[in-house]
């Protein structure tokens, strides 16, 4: 079942077209990371899905409800932690959550119990009776996350939840997100930290200039870019014959001539994902009589996928404008 579905989503702010037909699906109970450069449209997507911004065109459904026609039902099913703090620094953590509970009509007893429960669960109970302005940045960001969970949401939107946090605080936030997803909450998050998205998200969606340019699991996206083979010949094997033999082996694997640096004895070739395993490559080099000092097959990182997709999107935009 899909918790989030958009089709042809469009939004403009004056002459700026923030969204240009975004198609997106996120399955129930999954973590989806929405990635893109600044100004790509990530926050606009979140605001439309959270009913904070009305789309100009297309459709979007969250938890089965249309974000325009059934906005009140969407709001009742979601939690949202935006880029800016939504808690009051001049109240204690407990008071912040208690007031939110009252706003959700939990009643005084249930609101107090829910506030205490969440502070305990997210390891904030010891600071719960202190003013939030005395808390660290990581603790305050966790409280922002907790505030979005007063009523357990079916879908949780997190807009850059770890920006500016130290590594320990970031780890604590992501641990909390994993726990929520394991309990069935669908999480859609935006982040600038691609390594974190790689580790935590089961689905990656890359947005550039208001369009989805790629989506899939982290492995699927990295496999789509292929990989790279590097071979460094030993000093004794850097003669012309050895270089030619090694180049022939890599050309047979890659389907094109590799880059060759005779001075260093290094050969490099791009390959498709899964085209070759390291043991098989070593066997082929041995069979060709090539003495290698170092052999490696490197898989692309999510950063490289991100750069490839966003650069390609910019190129397409330039061509369309020409």
PATORTI-615039 format. One record per residue (C-alpha): x negated, y negated, z negated. Coordinates in steps of 0.5 Angstrom, whole numbers. Example, Ala and Ser with C-alpha at 12.3 -4.5 7.8 and 13.67 -1.06 7.14 Angstrom:
<rs>
[r [-25; 9; -16]]
[r [-27; 2; -14]]
</rs>
This chain:
<rs>
[r [0; 0; 0]]
[r [-3; -7; 2]]
[r [-3; -12; -4]]
[r [-5; -18; 1]]
[r [-3; -19; 8]]
[r [-4; -25; 13]]
[r [-3; -25; 20]]
[r [-5; -31; 24]]
[r [-5; -36; 18]]
[r [-6; -43; 20]]
[r [-8; -49; 16]]
[r [-10; -56; 18]]
[r [-12; -62; 14]]
[r [-11; -68; 19]]
[r [-16; -67; 25]]
[r [-19; -61; 21]]
[r [-17; -54; 23]]
[r [-19; -51; 16]]
[r [-15; -44; 18]]
[r [-15; -42; 26]]
[r [-11; -35; 25]]
[r [-13; -31; 19]]
[r [-11; -24; 20]]
[r [-13; -20; 13]]
[r [-11; -14; 9]]
[r [-13; -12; 2]]
[r [-10; -5; -1]]
[r [-7; -5; -8]]
[r [-12; -4; -13]]
[r [-19; -6; -9]]
[r [-24; -11; -10]]
[r [-24; -15; -3]]
[r [-30; -21; -3]]
[r [-28; -27; 2]]
[r [-35; -29; 4]]
[r [-37; -35; 9]]
[r [-41; -42; 9]]
[r [-39; -48; 6]]
[r [-33; -51; 9]]
[r [-31; -44; 13]]
[r [-24; -44; 10]]
[r [-25; -39; 4]]
[r [-22; -43; -1]]
[r [-16; -45; 3]]
[r [-14; -38; 4]]
[r [-14; -37; -3]]
[r [-10; -43; -4]]
[r [-5; -41; 1]]
[r [-4; -34; -2]]
[r [-3; -37; -9]]
[r [2; -42; -6]]
[r [-2; -48; -8]]
[r [-2; -50; -1]]
[r [3; -49; 5]]
[r [1; -46; 11]]
[r [2; -49; 18]]
[r [3; -43; 22]]
[r [3; -35; 21]]
[r [5; -31; 15]]
[r [2; -29; 9]]
[r [5; -24; 3]]
[r [2; -22; -4]]
[r [5; -17; -8]]
[r [10; -15; -3]]
[r [13; -23; -3]]
[r [12; -28; 2]]
[r [8; -34; 0]]
[r [13; -39; 3]]
[r [20; -36; 2]]
[r [19; -32; -4]]
[r [13; -37; -8]]
[r [16; -36; -15]]
[r [16; -29; -14]]
[r [9; -29; -12]]
[r [7; -34; -18]]
[r [10; -29; -23]]
[r [5; -23; -20]]
[r [-1; -27; -19]]
[r [-7; -29; -23]]
[r [-12; -35; -21]]
[r [-19; -37; -24]]
[r [-21; -43; -19]]
[r [-28; -46; -19]]
[r [-26; -51; -24]]
[r [-25; -50; -31]]
[r [-17; -49; -33]]
[r [-18; -49; -41]]
[r [-18; -55; -46]]
[r [-25; -56; -49]]
[r [-22; -60; -55]]
[r [-18; -53; -57]]
[r [-21; -47; -59]]
[r [-21; -41; -55]]
[r [-15; -38; -59]]
[r [-11; -44; -58]]
[r [-12; -44; -51]]
[r [-9; -37; -50]]
[r [-4; -38; -55]]
[r [-1; -44; -51]]
[r [-1; -41; -44]]
[r [2; -35; -47]]
[r [8; -40; -50]]
[r [8; -43; -43]]
[r [9; -35; -40]]
[r [15; -35; -45]]
[r [12; -29; -49]]
[r [14; -32; -56]]
[r [10; -34; -61]]
[r [8; -27; -64]]
[r [7; -24; -57]]
[r [3; -30; -55]]
[r [-2; -30; -61]]
[r [-2; -22; -61]]
[r [-4; -23; -53]]
[r [-9; -28; -54]]
[r [-13; -24; -60]]
[r [-13; -18; -55]]
[r [-16; -21; -49]]
[r [-21; -25; -54]]
[r [-23; -18; -57]]
[r [-23; -14; -50]]
[r [-28; -19; -47]]
[r [-32; -20; -53]]
[r [-30; -27; -54]]
[r [-27; -26; -61]]
[r [-33; -28; -65]]
[r [-32; -35; -62]]
[r [-25; -35; -61]]
[r [-24; -40; -67]]
[r [-29; -45; -65]]
[r [-28; -51; -60]]
[r [-29; -49; -53]]
[r [-33; -55; -52]]
[r [-38; -51; -56]]
[r [-39; -45; -52]]
[r [-44; -43; -47]]
[r [-42; -44; -40]]
[r [-42; -36; -39]]
[r [-37; -36; -45]]
[r [-33; -41; -42]]
[r [-32; -38; -35]]
[r [-30; -32; -38]]
[r [-25; -35; -42]]
[r [-22; -38; -35]]
[r [-22; -31; -33]]
[r [-18; -29; -39]]
[r [-13; -35; -38]]
[r [-11; -32; -32]]
[r [-9; -25; -35]]
[r [-5; -27; -40]]
[r [1; -24; -36]]
[r [-3; -18; -33]]
[r [-3; -20; -26]]
[r [-2; -15; -20]]
[r [-6; -19; -16]]
[r [-12; -24; -18]]
[r [-15; -29; -14]]
[r [-22; -31; -17]]
[r [-25; -37; -13]]
[r [-33; -37; -14]]
[r [-32; -34; -21]]
[r [-40; -34; -23]]
[r [-43; -40; -19]]
[r [-48; -43; -24]]
[r [-48; -38; -29]]
[r [-54; -34; -31]]
[r [-55; -27; -30]]
[r [-53; -24; -36]]
[r [-46; -28; -36]]
[r [-45; -26; -28]]
[r [-46; -19; -30]]
[r [-41; -20; -36]]
[r [-36; -23; -31]]
[r [-37; -17; -26]]
[r [-36; -12; -31]]
[r [-29; -15; -33]]
[r [-27; -15; -25]]
[r [-29; -8; -25]]
[r [-25; -6; -31]]
[r [-19; -10; -28]]
[r [-19; -6; -21]]
[r [-20; 1; -25]]
[r [-13; -1; -28]]
[r [-10; -2; -21]]
[r [-11; -10; -21]]
[r [-12; -12; -14]]
[r [-18; -17; -14]]
[r [-19; -22; -8]]
[r [-26; -26; -10]]
[r [-30; -31; -6]]
[r [-37; -32; -8]]
[r [-44; -35; -5]]
[r [-48; -29; -8]]
[r [-48; -24; -3]]
[r [-52; -19; -7]]
[r [-46; -19; -12]]
[r [-41; -18; -7]]
[r [-45; -12; -4]]
[r [-45; -8; -11]]
[r [-38; -10; -13]]
[r [-33; -10; -7]]
[r [-30; -5; -3]]
[r [-28; -9; 2]]
[r [-32; -15; 5]]
[r [-29; -20; 10]]
[r [-33; -26; 13]]
[r [-30; -32; 15]]
[r [-33; -38; 19]]
[r [-30; -44; 22]]
[r [-23; -42; 20]]
[r [-23; -35; 23]]
[r [-25; -28; 20]]
[r [-31; -26; 24]]
[r [-32; -19; 21]]
[r [-29; -14; 16]]
[r [-30; -7; 13]]
[r [-34; -4; 7]]
[r [-41; -6; 6]]
[r [-44; 0; 9]]
[r [-39; -1; 15]]
[r [-42; -8; 16]]
[r [-49; -6; 15]]
[r [-48; 0; 20]]
[r [-45; -5; 25]]
[r [-52; -9; 25]]
[r [-56; -3; 26]]
[r [-63; -2; 23]]
[r [-71; -3; 24]]
[r [-76; 2; 25]]
[r [-83; 0; 23]]
[r [-89; 4; 24]]
[r [-97; 2; 22]]
[r [-102; 6; 25]]
[r [-108; 7; 21]]
[r [-115; 4; 23]]
[r [-118; 10; 27]]
[r [-111; 10; 31]]
[r [-111; 3; 34]]
[r [-114; 5; 40]]
[r [-110; 4; 47]]
[r [-107; 11; 47]]
[r [-105; 12; 40]]
[r [-101; 5; 41]]
[r [-98; 7; 48]]
[r [-96; 14; 45]]
[r [-93; 11; 39]]
[r [-89; 6; 43]]
[r [-86; 12; 47]]
[r [-84; 15; 41]]
[r [-80; 9; 39]]
[r [-77; 7; 46]]
[r [-74; 14; 46]]
[r [-71; 13; 40]]
[r [-69; 5; 41]]
[r [-67; 6; 48]]
[r [-72; 0; 49]]
[r [-79; -2; 49]]
[r [-81; -4; 42]]
[r [-85; -10; 40]]
[r [-93; -8; 39]]
[r [-98; -12; 36]]
[r [-105; -9; 38]]
[r [-109; -13; 33]]
[r [-105; -10; 27]]
[r [-103; -4; 30]]
[r [-96; -5; 28]]
[r [-90; -3; 32]]
[r [-83; -5; 31]]
[r [-76; -3; 34]]
[r [-69; -4; 33]]
[r [-64; 2; 32]]
[r [-57; 4; 32]]
[r [-55; 6; 25]]
[r [-56; 13; 24]]
[r [-60; 14; 30]]
[r [-66; 17; 26]]
[r [-68; 19; 19]]
[r [-75; 18; 16]]
[r [-77; 25; 16]]
[r [-75; 26; 24]]
[r [-79; 20; 26]]
[r [-85; 22; 22]]
[r [-85; 29; 26]]
[r [-84; 26; 32]]
[r [-90; 21; 31]]
[r [-94; 28; 29]]
[r [-92; 31; 35]]
[r [-94; 26; 39]]
[r [-101; 26; 36]]
[r [-100; 19; 33]]
[r [-103; 18; 26]]
[r [-99; 13; 22]]
[r [-101; 9; 16]]
[r [-94; 7; 14]]
[r [-87; 9; 17]]
[r [-81; 6; 15]]
[r [-73; 5; 17]]
[r [-70; -1; 14]]
[r [-63; -2; 13]]
[r [-60; -9; 14]]
[r [-58; -13; 8]]
[r [-51; -16; 7]]
[r [-55; -23; 8]]
[r [-57; -21; 15]]
[r [-50; -19; 17]]
[r [-47; -25; 14]]
[r [-52; -29; 18]]
[r [-51; -25; 24]]
[r [-44; -26; 24]]
[r [-44; -34; 22]]
[r [-49; -35; 27]]
[r [-45; -32; 32]]
[r [-39; -35; 30]]
[r [-42; -42; 31]]
[r [-45; -40; 38]]
[r [-37; -38; 40]]
[r [-35; -45; 37]]
[r [-40; -49; 41]]
[r [-39; -45; 48]]
[r [-31; -46; 47]]
[r [-32; -54; 46]]
[r [-37; -54; 52]]
</rs>
